[in-house]
Amino acid sequence: GLQLAWDLGFQRVRVELDSRCAAHLLSSNAQPDHQHSAITDRIQALCRRDWEVVFYHAYREGNKCADYLASQGHYLSLGIHSFPVSDLTLMYWILYDVQGISELRLVMNER
């Protein structure tokens, strides 16, 4: 996704992740022996280019469109895929997000 954003010429990118741990790893310098250091190093190398990339933790309920698209990825092969705007479920979640509809979520001990 970051490579695509770079290729399209974006200068400021906000990446929302539903994993607080992943957001923290990407926002800081992961230890060289960390189990995910190969991919975090590659992502951080992209971020060091001449642009602004910021990682944020966001609950799935805060971006239902992205959550829907991510769930569809489980059924697709590796690579970049596009979704038709005529996908009615996708359109529903886009409208849901644009209207700012929210859901209640109980978060226990968020430390």
N, C-alpha and C positions, 0 to 999 in steps of 0.2 A: 504494500500500500504506500509506504514512504517513497519507494523508487518511482511508482506511478505519479505521485504528487510532485516529485522532483522533475520528472520528465515532462509534466504538464506545465511547469513553470511556477508553481505555487511558492510564495515567499514566506508565508506564515501558516503553520499547520498546527492544529490542536488535535491530539490523539486521545480519545477517551477509551479507557480500558475498564472492563468490569472486574478486573483482578487488581486489588490494591497492591499485592505483592509484585506483580509485573510492572505496574506503574512506578513503584519505588525502585525496582531494579533498573529500569530504563532511565529514571531521573537521577540516579546516582552512579557512581563508578562501582560496578560489580567486582567482586574479588576474582582474580584471574583463574582460580581453581573452582569457581562456582559451577554447578552442574549445567547451567544454561549460559555460561560465558561465551560460547561460540556464537550464539544468535544475538545475545545482548551486545557483544563487541561489534558485530556487523551492523546492527541498528544504530549504535552510538557513532559508528564511522559515518553513516549516512547523515546523522544529525550534526556532525561537525562541518558539513558543507556550509556554503554561504546562504543560510536561511534560518528561520526560527521555527523550531519544533518543540512543543511542550506536551508532556504527558500528564494526564489527569485520571484519577479514579472516578468512575461514574457507575452508579447502580444500574443494572439492566432496565429497571423500571424508568430510568431517566432518559433512555434512548431506545424506545421500543422498535424503531425502524432498524437500527443497527443490530439489535438483539435478534430480530426476525431474519435478517440477512446472514448473520453468523450461524443461526440454526440451520439455514438452508445449505451452508457450506459443508455440513456433515454428509450430504448426499452427492457432492460434486467431486470431480477429480482435482488434483492439485493444479494451480494456475490461476489466471485472472478470468473472472466470469462477469458478465453484465446481466442485468435483469431487466425485462421489458417494463416500461412504465405502465403497461396494461395489466400487470400483475395486481389483481384486486386486493389481495392481502397486503401487499407492499403499499399500495395507495392508502389503505385504511390506516396503517401504522404511520405513514408520513403525515396524514391529517391529524392523527392522534398526537404526534410529537409537536407539530406546528401549533396546535391549539393549546399546548401546555397542560394537557390533562395529566393528572398525577394519581398515583396509587399509594396507599399506606403500606409501609414496610416496617416490620419490627426488627431492629438491629440490636443484638445482644453483645455487650462488651466489645466495642469496636477498637480496642487497643491493639 
